[in-house]
């Protein structure tokens, strides 16, 4: 009886821990990710932007409007897929206090550049929050935290190409704000 009780309690504890782990991350199959601070502000954007030392977010500085462009280099070190061939989702986590309205917007572009210089590469996939596609709103204390995804149909090859994600944040009024939390590449539907 004592053995059955101990075994049952261990099984219940194991189930509780595995359920907790499954809920701890929105996508356990992330192959590559970086927070906003791991990206680089494009020239001309730095005067408009604030990078939070405590969270790594990038947002508009107080009173600033216009466009912030951020470049996030993608390394060839994929955590769950060494070749990168199975990546099928571009993820971006950001805040947009006006939601799908157009005063503040966020776009993300996964780009490829040829290493040999024979051609320029181009955009592999893109996400635009003003279209409202692939948005999943995550409940948090801040409004409109977004964790969308865009489909990636590309076989990554770091021998022939460089990859980067460009994030473009627009703000036409100080009544709203956007903040980039981070970007990711996943080998399953991210969000």
N, C-alpha and C positions, 0 to 999 in steps of 0.2 A: 504494500500500500504506500509506504514511504517512498519507494523507488518510483512508483507510478506518479505520485504527486510531484516529485522533483523533476521527472522527465516532462510532465505536462507543463510545469512552470517554465522550464527551459525552452520548450517549444513555443509557448506563448510569448516569451521574451524575444526569441529569435524572429518570430513573425512581426512583433511590434517594431523591432529594430530595422527589419528589411522594409517595412512599410514607411518608416520614417526616412530611410535613405532614399527611397523612390520619390518621396515628396520634397526632398531637400534641394534637388536640382531640376530646373524645367526641362533639361535635356541631358541625360547622362552620356550621350554619344557625340559630344562635341569633339571635333578633331583639332580645331585651332580656335583661340579666342584671345582678345585683348580688351582692356578697359580703355576709356577715352584718353587717359594719360599716356597710354602706350602708343598713341597716334601722334602725328605731327600737324601743327597748324600751318596751313598754307600761307605764304607771304601775303600780307594785307589783312589777314584774319586775326592776327594776334592782338591788335589794338581793340578789337570788338569782343574778344573772348576772355573768359575766366576759366582756369583749370583748378579744380578743387584739390588741394593737397590731402584732404581727409577722405574723399570718396573717389577721386580720379575722374569725376565728371567734367565735361566741357560744356559751358553754357555762355549766353550773352552776358557781357558786363552790364552793370546798372546803367540805364539810359541809352544803351547802344541798340541800333537797328541795322538792317542790311543783311549781308550774307557771310557766314563762316564756312570755310572749306577745311576739312580735316582729311589727312592721308594716313591710312593704317597699313603699313607694309605687312604682307602675309609671309611668314617664314615657311621653309620647307619641312619643318618638323611637325608632322601631324601626329597627335597623341594616339588616336585610335585607328589610323589607317596610314601606314608608312608610305604608300604610294600616292595617297590622296585621290585615288581613282573613284572611290565610292561617295565622295562628298556630293550631296544633292540639295543643300539648303544654306542660304545666306541669312544669318540672323542679325538683327540690330535691336539693341535695347536703349530706349530713350524716353524722355518725358516731353510732352507737348501739352501745355496747359490749356490750349484751345481745341484740343482733340482733332477732329477732321476739318475744322474750319481752316481758312486759308491765310490768316494773319501770321501764323507761325507754321512752318512746314519743315519736314525732314525727308531727305532722299539718301539712298545708299546705292553705290555702284561697285560691283565686283569687276575689276579690270585686269587684263593680261597685257604684258609688254614682252615682245620677242627679245631674247637675249642676244641673238646674232645680228640684230639691226637691219634685217632684210625687209621687215614690215613692222608697222606700229602696234599690232595687237588690236585691242578694243575692249568694249564692255561685254562681259559674259552674261550678266544679269543685273537687274536694277529693282529697287523698291522705292515707292513714292507714297508717303502717308496721305497726301491730298486725294489720292484715288480711293483710299480706304481699303485696298486689297490686302488680304492676309494679316489683318490686324487682330490681335488678341489683347484685350485690356486686362492687365494683372492688378488685382486688388492690393493697394498699398496705401500708405498715409498720404502720399502725394498724388495729385490728379493725373490721370491719363498716362500712366506708365505703360509703355508699349513694348511688346516683345513679338514683332512680326517675323515672318520669314518670306524669302523669295526662292523660287526653284532654281537650282543650278544644274545645267546640263552640260558638263564639261569634264574632261579627264585631265586632271592637273599633271603637269610635267615640269618639274623645277630644273631639269636639264636644259630645256629649251625656252623657258619663260620665267619672267618675274610676275608676281601678282600683288595687287594692292586693292584696298577698299577705300573709296572716296565717299565721305559723308558730307552732305551739303545741308546746312541749317539756315533757314530764312526767317527773318523777323521784321515785319513791316510796322509794328506798333509795340510800345513797351507794356501794353495791356496783357501780353502773353509772353511766354518764354519757352525755349526748348533746352534740353540738356542731353548730351550724348553720354550714355553709360558705358557702352561697349559694343563690339561686333564679334561675330563668330561664324565659323563654317562647320557644318554638321553633316553626318552621313545618314541621317534620318530626318524626317520632318521635325523641325526645331520647335515649333510652337503651335 
